[in-house]
Amino acid sequence: MATQTELPHLHLAELTAAQFIDVWKHFDSDGNGFIEGKELENFFTELETARRGAGVDPSHACFKEKLKEFMANFDKNSDGRIEMSELAQILPTEENFLLCFREFVRSSSEFMDAWRRYDTDRSGYIESNELKGFLSDLLKKANRNYDDKKLIEYTQTILRMFDLNGDGKLGLSEMARLLPVQENFLLKFEGIRLTVKEFDSLFTFYDKDGNGYIDEQELDALLKDLCDKKKMDVDSTGLVDYKKSIMALSDGGKLYRTEMGIVLCQDSML
């Protein structure tokens, strides 16, 4: 991991997209998609040093109080950790592509629609060439001026962000982290993701007529039972929103195994 002297970006009045990702990767040292625990303490200490010229000693009595106040301002879902979309609100980023994304895709349903347009082979991934087209449309719809050099930079930046194994493609659940916290319904399912074996059993059970897909009625029953089983506190409005978002992946109202697996399976490949 880079040392503080190798990462001067926190001192800048404005970061490029690439610098933003440098900061993210520096502090999300375990690569789990969050800045939390000791990572969070390190980030807050270095941010205070960069902005105020003097850090806060984590062992000092007032450290926890200052960190608590900081998190009250930026930890939008109050889970005690900073995710990428929240970091985008903390650090000023030039032509902030994360905010462009939110202007273009304001809900998980719109995100699913956009994803389906570019995941043309229904693999559950967007390849690097598809990603460039996805970002081009994003910037156009957000009325952002850009040249090909900037588009390539954004494409490479997002690949650096999520493509941990270097295969040049990104999964839906990874890209969905760009959504605002309150809209990212996929994050709500993180705690109840299923193994491939569990998923196969679930899909077979709710595909009552054995036709190879889940329809809207079958999805209703599946979501209700799954939320009850996992003790998720979801009201009827929340279930309707979940269903609408998942159905955006459907093929004429039919949810095949791949589409359902993208949402519910914890393994990246089915």
C-alpha positions in Angstrom: 0.0 0.0 0.0 1.2 3.5 -0.8 2.5 5.7 1.9 1.1 9.0 2.8 3.9 10.9 1.0 3.1 9.0 -2.2 -0.6 10.0 -2.0 -0.8 13.8 -1.9 -4.3 13.9 -3.4 -6.1 14.8 -0.2 -4.3 18.2 -0.3 -5.8 19.1 -3.7 -8.6 21.5 -4.2 -9.9 19.2 -7.0 -9.2 15.6 -7.9 -9.3 13.9 -11.3 -11.3 10.7 -11.6 -8.0 8.8 -11.6 -6.8 10.5 -8.5 -10.1 9.8 -6.8 -9.6 6.1 -7.4 -6.1 6.3 -6.1 -7.5 7.6 -2.8 -10.2 5.0 -2.8 -7.8 2.1 -3.3 -5.3 3.5 -0.8 -7.8 3.6 2.0 -10.0 0.6 1.1 -6.9 -1.5 1.7 -8.7 -4.9 1.9 -10.7 -4.2 -1.3 -14.1 -5.0 0.2 -15.8 -1.9 -1.2 -15.9 0.1 2.0 -13.6 2.3 4.1 -14.2 1.0 7.6 -12.6 0.3 11.0 -8.9 1.1 11.0 -9.1 2.2 7.4 -11.7 4.8 8.4 -9.5 6.1 11.2 -6.6 6.4 8.9 -8.6 8.2 6.3 -10.1 10.7 8.8 -6.7 11.4 10.3 -5.1 12.0 6.9 -8.0 14.1 5.7 -7.8 16.3 8.8 -4.1 16.7 8.3 -4.6 17.7 4.7 -7.4 20.2 5.3 -6.4 21.6 8.7 -2.6 21.2 8.7 -2.8 19.1 11.8 -4.1 15.6 12.3 -6.2 14.2 15.1 -4.5 11.6 17.3 -6.7 8.4 17.3 -5.7 7.8 20.9 -6.9 11.2 22.0 -10.2 11.4 23.9 -11.8 13.8 21.4 -11.0 11.6 18.3 -14.1 9.4 18.5 -16.3 12.5 19.0 -14.8 14.2 15.9 -15.1 11.1 13.8 -18.7 10.6 15.0 -19.5 14.1 13.9 -17.8 13.6 10.5 -19.7 10.3 9.9 -23.0 12.0 10.8 -22.5 14.3 7.9 -21.3 11.8 5.3 -22.4 8.3 6.3 -25.8 8.6 4.6 -27.1 5.1 5.5 -25.6 5.2 9.0 -23.8 1.8 8.7 -20.5 3.1 10.2 -18.5 3.0 7.1 -17.8 5.0 3.9 -18.6 3.6 0.5 -17.6 5.0 -2.8 -20.6 7.1 -3.5 -20.2 8.7 0.0 -16.6 9.4 -0.6 -17.6 11.3 -3.8 -19.5 13.7 -1.6 -16.4 14.2 0.6 -13.7 14.8 -2.0 -14.1 17.4 -4.7 -13.6 15.6 -8.0 -13.2 17.2 -11.5 -16.1 16.3 -13.8 -17.2 13.9 -11.1 -18.2 10.8 -13.1 -19.9 9.3 -10.1 -22.2 12.3 -9.9 -22.7 12.2 -13.7 -23.8 8.6 -13.2 -26.4 9.6 -10.6 -27.8 12.3 -12.9 -28.2 9.7 -15.7 -29.4 6.8 -13.5 -31.5 8.1 -10.7 -33.0 4.8 -9.5 -32.1 1.1 -9.5 -34.8 0.5 -12.1 -33.2 2.9 -14.5 -29.8 1.3 -13.7 -31.2 -2.2 -14.6 -32.6 -0.8 -17.8 -29.3 0.7 -18.7 -27.4 -2.4 -17.8 -29.6 -4.6 -19.9 -29.0 -2.4 -23.0 -25.2 -3.0 -22.7 -25.0 -6.5 -21.3 -26.0 -7.7 -24.8 -25.1 -11.3 -24.4 -26.9 -11.5 -21.0 -23.7 -12.8 -19.3 -24.1 -10.6 -16.2 -21.0 -8.6 -17.2 -20.2 -5.5 -19.2 -17.1 -6.0 -21.3 -14.6 -3.1 -21.7 -15.8 -2.1 -25.1 -19.4 -2.2 -23.9 -18.4 -0.1 -20.9 -17.0 2.7 -23.1 -20.4 2.9 -24.9 -22.2 2.9 -21.6 -20.1 5.8 -20.2 -20.5 7.7 -23.5 -24.3 7.6 -23.2 -24.0 8.5 -19.5 -22.1 11.6 -20.2 -24.3 12.7 -23.1 -27.5 12.3 -21.0 -25.9 14.2 -18.2 -25.1 17.0 -20.7 -21.4 16.8 -20.0 -18.9 17.8 -22.7 -16.1 15.3 -23.2 -13.5 14.2 -25.7 -12.3 10.7 -26.6 -9.3 11.1 -24.3 -11.6 11.9 -21.3 -13.9 9.0 -22.2 -10.9 6.6 -22.3 -9.8 7.9 -18.9 -13.2 7.4 -17.4 -13.4 3.9 -18.8 -10.0 2.9 -17.5 -10.8 4.5 -14.2 -13.9 2.4 -13.7 -12.0 -0.7 -14.8 -9.3 0.0 -12.2 -12.1 0.5 -9.7 -13.8 -2.8 -10.1 -11.9 -5.1 -12.4 -9.8 -6.7 -9.7 -8.8 -9.8 -11.7 -7.9 -7.8 -14.8 -10.2 -9.7 -17.2 -11.6 -6.5 -18.7 -15.2 -6.9 -17.6 -17.4 -5.7 -14.7 -20.2 -7.4 -12.8 -23.6 -5.8 -12.2 -23.3 -5.8 -8.4 -20.0 -4.1 -8.7 -21.2 -1.4 -11.0 -24.3 -0.9 -8.9 -22.1 0.5 -6.1 -22.1 3.8 -8.2 -25.8 4.2 -7.3 -26.8 6.5 -4.4 -27.0 4.4 -1.2 -30.7 4.7 -0.9 -31.3 3.5 -4.5 -29.0 0.6 -4.5 -31.4 -2.3 -3.8 -28.6 -4.8 -4.6 -26.8 -3.7 -1.5 -29.8 -4.6 0.6 -29.5 -8.2 -0.7 -25.8 -8.5 0.2 -26.5 -10.1 3.5 -28.7 -12.8 2.0 -26.8 -13.8 -1.1 -27.0 -17.5 -1.9 -24.5 -20.1 -2.9 -24.9 -21.6 -6.3 -26.4 -24.8 -4.8 -28.9 -22.8 -2.6 -29.8 -20.6 -5.6 -30.4 -23.6 -7.8 -32.7 -25.1 -5.2 -34.6 -21.8 -4.8 -35.0 -21.3 -8.5 -36.3 -24.8 -9.0 -38.7 -24.5 -6.1 -40.3 -21.2 -7.3 -40.4 -22.2 -11.0 -43.6 -24.1 -10.1 -44.5 -24.9 -13.7 -40.9 -26.0 -14.6 -40.8 -23.7 -17.7 -37.3 -22.5 -17.0 -38.1 -19.0 -15.8 -39.7 -17.0 -13.0 -42.6 -14.8 -13.8 -44.0 -11.8 -11.9 -46.3 -13.9 -9.6 -43.6 -16.4 -8.8 -41.2 -13.5 -8.1 -43.7 -12.0 -5.6 -43.7 -15.3 -3.6 -40.0 -15.7 -3.8 -39.2 -12.2 -2.5 -41.6 -12.4 0.3 -40.4 -15.7 1.5 -36.7 -14.9 1.1 -37.1 -11.6 3.1 -39.1 -13.4 5.9 -36.5 -16.3 6.0 -33.6 -13.8 6.3 -35.5 -11.5 8.6 -35.2 -8.5 6.4 -37.3 -5.6 7.5 -38.9 -4.7 4.2 -42.4 -3.2 3.9 -44.8 -3.8 1.0 -43.5 -0.6 -0.8 -40.0 -1.9 -0.6 -41.0 -5.3 -2.0 -42.7 -3.5 -4.9 -39.5 -1.5 -5.6 -37.3 -4.6 -5.4 -39.6 -6.5 -7.8 -39.7 -3.5 -10.3 -35.9 -3.4 -10.3 -35.5 -7.1 -10.8 -38.2 -7.2 -13.5 -36.2 -4.6 -15.5 -33.8 -7.4 -16.2 -36.5 -9.7 -17.5 -37.1 -10.8 -21.1 -40.7 -10.0 -21.8 -41.7 -10.6 -18.1 -39.6 -13.8 -17.9 -36.7 -14.0 -15.5 -34.3 -16.7 -16.5 -31.7 -18.3 -14.3 -28.9 -15.8 -15.3 -31.0 -12.7 -14.5 -32.0 -14.0 -11.1 -28.5 -15.2 -10.4 -27.1 -11.7 -10.9 -29.3 -10.5 -8.1 -29.3 -13.3 -5.6 -26.2 -15.5 -6.1 -23.1 -14.6 -4.1 -20.8 -16.2 -6.7 -19.8 -14.1 -9.7 -20.3 -16.9 -12.2 -23.3 -19.2 -12.3 
